Amino acid sequence: MPANPYLDSASLGKTTVNHTDSDTDTDPGSAPAPADHVHVDFDIAHKACLAEIATLFEHIQADLRIITDRGDNRAKGIYQRQADTVANNPANIAKAAAEYINLEQSSILGMVNAEVGNPTNLGVTSAANYNAIRNNTTIPGGFAGGGAANRQSAGYGGNAGAFVGEDGNTYAELDFPLSQVVTLPGSAEGVVEYAIAGKQRSLTLQSELYNILEEAASGAKVDVLITSGGQIPVAEGGIKGKNRTGSNRHDKGYAADVQIFTGQGLNKKKLKVTNEKDLPIMLKFCQACEAAGATSIGIGNGYMGNTGIHVDIAWKGQQAGVISGISPWRYWGGKKASRFTASKYIIDLMTTEANV
C-alpha cells in the first residue's frame, strides 16, 4: 500500500483531522462522496502556535509587574530575581522579601534608586560633586538623588548636612524637626552691630526690632551683625536699585537680615545652618527672637547662603498702618525664600503659617 502523503505531513508536526465516510450515497449527478480519509488542518496548528505565543506574553507581563512592584515611586526597575529553577514557594518568597527589606533599611536601595533616577556625573571633578564620597567632612555625603521629586534623606550628598536627632535618627537640614534639636548657646558676648553703610537698605531699625535682636543675642550668647536694615517705602520716594530693594518688609526698618557669630577674638566664627554644630546655636537665637516678639523669620535650606537670618515685625507695622503690602506668612526658607521650601525646624518654631 503506498504511503499516505497526508500522514507523512502530519508526522512533521502538523495537526491532522480524520473524516469518516458517513454517507456514501450521493445526489444524482453529483460526484461520489469521499471515502474515509485524513488531511492536515493548518488552522488548528496555527491556533496552537498562537496560544504558545500568548502564554509567553503573559509570562513577560507577569515579570514586568514584578519589576514595577519591586521598584519604588521615584525610580522603577530595582528588581531582584531568583534563578528560574528556584521554586516559587512560601519559603523563597519570604526570603526574597527579607532581602528586599534589608536593602531598604540599609539605605542601599534608596541610594541605588537615587542614582538610577539622577545619575552622578563623574566627569565633573569639583569638590561639591565628589561630596558623595567625602564622608569625613561636616556635611557627610552620598548620592544627592536630584530635586524635590526624588530627593534623598540626609547623607546622600549635595550641600544638605546630616544631623542626628535626639531619637538617634539622621535627618537632612531641610527635614530636621525642632523637637529633635538640642538648642545650645554660643560663646560670644551678645553684641549687636550694624554693617549697612552705603547699602540700599541703610535705614536703622525700629527700636522694637533692635531690642528683639539684642535680647536674642544676649540669650543665645551670639554676636549679631545687621547686614540689611530699613529702606524707604515707594510711596515716600523709594526707588528700586537706589534706596530700596526687594520686599516691603524692610520699609522703615521693620525687618533686618543678620548674620550671627560665636566665639571671641581669633576664635570668632560665622554660623551656618548646614554645620551640625552651628545649627543648634542658630535655632537658640531664632527661638529667642520669636519669644521676644518677632512675627516672621526666614532661615535655612539655601536661604541667603545658609548664613543669613531674616527677622521682622513687619506685620505689626502693617497692622499699625505705618507700612503696607506685607503678606501674613511667619516663616520661609530656600533660595527662593518660600514657605514651601522652609526647613522643618522653622516651621515648627513659628507654630502657625500666618500671622492673624
C-alpha positions in Angstrom: 0.0 0.0 0.0 1.5 3.4 -0.9 2.5 5.8 1.8 -0.2 8.4 2.7 1.3 11.9 2.0 -1.1 13.5 4.4 0.0 11.2 7.2 3.6 12.0 6.3 2.9 15.7 6.6 1.2 15.1 9.9 4.3 13.3 11.2 6.2 16.5 10.7 4.3 18.2 13.5 1.2 19.4 11.6 -2.2 18.8 13.1 -4.4 16.1 11.4 -8.1 15.6 11.2 -9.8 12.2 10.4 -13.0 12.3 8.4 -15.2 9.1 8.1 -17.5 8.5 5.2 -20.8 8.8 7.0 -22.8 8.8 3.7 -21.6 7.1 0.6 -24.8 7.9 -1.3 -24.8 11.0 -3.4 -27.3 13.1 -5.1 -28.0 12.4 -8.7 -25.4 14.0 -10.9 -23.0 14.8 -8.1 -19.5 13.4 -7.6 -19.2 10.4 -5.3 -18.8 11.1 -1.6 -15.1 10.9 -0.5 -14.0 7.8 1.2 -12.6 7.7 4.8 -9.5 10.0 4.7 -7.0 12.1 6.7 -5.9 15.6 6.0 -3.8 18.3 7.6 -5.7 21.1 9.4 -3.4 24.1 9.3 -5.9 26.4 11.2 -5.7 24.3 14.3 -1.9 24.2 14.1 -1.8 28.0 13.9 -4.1 28.3 16.8 -1.8 26.1 18.9 1.2 28.3 18.0 -0.6 31.5 18.8 -1.6 30.0 22.2 2.1 29.4 22.9 2.9 33.0 22.0 0.1 34.3 24.2 1.4 32.3 27.1 4.9 33.8 26.6 3.4 37.3 26.6 1.6 36.5 29.8 4.8 35.4 31.4 6.5 38.6 30.2 3.7 40.7 31.7 4.0 38.9 35.0 7.7 39.6 35.1 7.1 43.3 34.3 4.6 43.5 37.1 7.2 42.1 39.5 9.7 44.6 38.3 7.5 47.6 38.7 6.1 46.4 42.0 9.6 46.0 43.5 10.7 49.4 42.3 9.6 52.4 44.3 7.7 55.5 43.3 10.8 57.6 42.5 12.6 55.1 40.1 11.2 51.9 38.8 13.3 49.0 37.9 15.1 47.8 41.1 14.5 44.1 40.6 15.7 41.0 42.3 15.1 37.6 40.8 15.9 34.1 41.9 17.1 31.6 39.2 14.2 30.3 37.2 14.8 26.9 38.7 14.0 28.1 42.2 10.5 27.1 43.3 8.1 30.0 43.9 7.2 28.6 47.3 6.4 30.5 50.5 9.9 30.0 51.9 11.6 31.5 48.9 9.0 34.3 48.7 9.7 35.2 52.4 13.5 35.0 51.8 13.2 37.4 48.8 11.0 39.8 50.9 13.5 39.8 53.7 16.4 40.6 51.4 14.4 43.5 49.9 13.6 44.8 53.4 17.3 44.6 54.3 18.2 46.6 51.2 15.6 49.2 52.1 16.6 49.5 55.8 20.3 49.7 54.9 19.6 52.6 52.6 21.3 50.7 49.7 18.0 50.5 47.8 17.4 54.2 48.2 20.9 55.0 47.1 20.6 52.9 44.0 17.2 54.3 43.2 18.6 57.8 43.5 21.5 57.0 41.2 19.2 55.4 38.7 16.8 58.4 38.8 19.6 61.0 38.5 23.0 59.5 37.7 26.0 61.2 39.2 28.1 63.0 36.5 31.5 61.7 37.5 33.0 63.8 34.7 32.6 66.8 36.9 35.6 66.8 39.2 34.5 69.5 41.6 34.7 69.0 45.3 31.0 69.6 45.6 30.2 66.8 43.1 32.5 64.4 44.9 31.0 65.2 48.2 29.3 61.9 47.9 32.5 60.1 48.9 33.8 62.7 51.3 32.3 61.3 54.5 34.9 62.8 56.8 33.6 66.4 56.5 31.0 68.4 58.4 28.5 67.6 55.6 28.7 63.8 55.1 27.8 62.7 51.6 26.1 60.1 49.5 24.0 60.3 46.3 22.1 63.6 46.1 19.3 62.0 44.1 18.1 65.0 42.2 15.4 67.5 43.1 12.3 67.5 45.2 10.7 64.7 43.4 13.4 62.2 44.3 15.4 64.0 46.9 17.1 61.7 49.4 17.4 61.8 53.1 20.5 63.0 55.0 23.8 61.5 54.0 23.1 61.5 50.2 25.3 64.4 49.4 24.8 67.8 47.8 25.0 70.6 50.3 22.5 69.2 52.7 24.0 68.5 56.1 23.3 65.4 58.0 22.0 65.9 61.6 21.5 63.3 64.3 18.3 63.9 66.3 17.7 63.1 69.9 15.9 60.0 68.7 19.2 58.8 67.2 17.9 59.1 63.6 19.7 61.0 60.9 18.0 64.0 59.3 18.7 66.3 56.4 18.8 70.0 57.4 15.5 70.5 55.4 13.7 67.8 57.3 15.2 68.3 60.8 12.3 68.8 63.3 12.7 71.2 66.1 11.7 68.5 68.6 14.9 66.6 67.7 17.3 69.6 68.1 19.0 70.3 71.4 19.5 74.0 71.1 22.7 75.4 72.6 24.1 78.9 73.4 27.2 80.1 71.7 30.2 81.7 73.4 30.1 85.3 72.2 29.3 88.5 74.2 25.9 89.2 72.7 26.9 92.4 70.8 24.6 93.7 68.0 26.2 95.9 65.3 25.2 97.5 62.0 27.0 96.8 58.7 24.7 98.7 56.4 26.6 101.9 55.5 26.4 102.6 51.7 23.8 99.8 51.2 20.4 100.2 49.6 18.8 99.3 52.9 20.7 101.7 55.1 18.0 102.9 57.5 18.3 101.9 61.1 15.8 99.5 62.6 12.7 100.2 64.5 13.6 100.3 68.2 11.3 97.4 69.0 13.0 95.2 66.4 16.5 96.3 67.5 15.6 95.4 71.1 14.4 91.9 70.0 17.8 91.3 68.3 19.6 92.5 71.5 17.6 90.3 73.7 18.1 87.3 71.4 21.8 87.9 71.1 22.2 88.0 74.9 20.1 84.9 75.4 21.8 82.8 72.8 25.2 84.2 73.5 25.9 85.2 69.9 27.1 88.4 68.3 24.7 89.8 65.6 25.8 91.7 62.5 22.9 93.5 60.8 23.7 93.3 57.1 20.5 94.7 55.7 18.4 97.3 57.5 15.4 99.5 56.7 14.5 101.1 53.4 12.4 104.0 52.1 8.8 103.0 51.0 7.9 103.5 47.4 5.2 106.0 48.4 7.8 108.1 50.1 10.3 108.2 47.3 11.9 104.8 47.5 13.5 103.8 44.2 14.4 100.2 43.5 18.1 99.8 43.0 18.9 103.1 44.6 17.5 103.2 48.2 15.4 100.1 48.3 15.3 96.5 47.0 13.1 93.5 47.3 10.5 93.1 50.0 8.3 95.8 51.6 9.0 94.1 54.9 12.2 96.2 55.3 10.2 99.5 54.8 11.0 102.0 57.6 13.2 99.5 59.5 10.6 96.8 60.3 12.9 94.0 59.1 16.5 93.0 59.3 18.8 90.5 57.7 21.5 89.4 60.0 24.4 87.0 60.4 25.4 85.6 63.8 28.7 84.7 65.3 30.0 82.6 68.1 33.4 82.7 69.8 35.6 85.7 70.5 38.7 87.2 69.1 40.6 85.0 66.7 38.2 82.2 67.5 35.1 84.1 66.4 33.3 82.4 63.5 30.2 83.0 61.4 27.5 80.3 61.9 26.0 78.2 59.1 22.8 76.1 59.2 24.4 73.2 57.3 27.0 72.8 60.0 25.9 70.2 62.6 27.5 72.2 65.5 26.2 75.6 64.3 22.5 74.9 63.7 21.6 74.4 67.4 23.1 77.8 68.3 21.3 79.5 65.4 18.0 78.0 66.4 18.6 79.1 70.0 18.8 82.6 68.6 15.7 82.2 66.5 13.7 80.8 69.5 14.8 83.9 71.5 13.7 86.2 68.6 10.3 84.6 68.4 9.8 84.7 72.2 10.8 88.4 72.2 8.1 89.3 69.6 9.4 88.6 66.1 6.5 87.9 63.8 8.4 86.4 60.9 11.7 84.6 60.5 13.4 83.3 57.4 16.3 80.8 57.6 17.8 77.6 56.1 17.7 75.3 53.1 20.0 77.6 51.0 18.4 80.9 52.2 20.9 83.7 52.0 23.8 81.3 51.6 22.8 79.3 54.7 24.3 82.0 56.9 21.7 84.8 56.8 18.7 85.1 59.0 15.7 87.4 58.3 13.9 88.7 61.4 11.0 91.1 61.2 8.0 92.7 62.9 6.5 93.9 59.6 3.1 92.5 60.3 2.9 94.8 63.3 3.9 97.8 61.2 1.1 97.0 58.7 -1.4 96.5 61.5 -0.4 99.9 62.8 -0.9 101.5 59.4 2.7 102.5 59.0 3.7 100.3 56.1 1.7 98.2 53.6 2.0 95.3 51.2 3.0 92.7 53.9 2.0 89.1 53.5 1.0 87.3 56.7 3.5 84.4 56.4 5.5 83.7 59.5 8.3 81.6 58.1 10.2 80.8 54.8 13.5 79.3 53.6 15.2 78.1 50.5 16.9 80.0 47.7 13.5 81.4 46.6 12.5 82.5 50.1 9.3 80.5 50.1 7.4 79.0 52.9 7.0 75.9 50.7 10.8 75.3 50.9 11.2 76.2 54.6 13.1 73.7 56.8 11.0 71.7 59.3 12.6 73.3 62.3 11.5 76.8 61.5 8.0 75.6 60.6 7.8 74.0 64.0 9.2 77.1 65.8 6.8 79.6 64.2 3.9 77.3 65.0 1.3 78.8 62.6 1.8 79.5 59.0 0.3 83.0 59.1 0.0 86.0 61.4 -3.6 87.0 62.2 
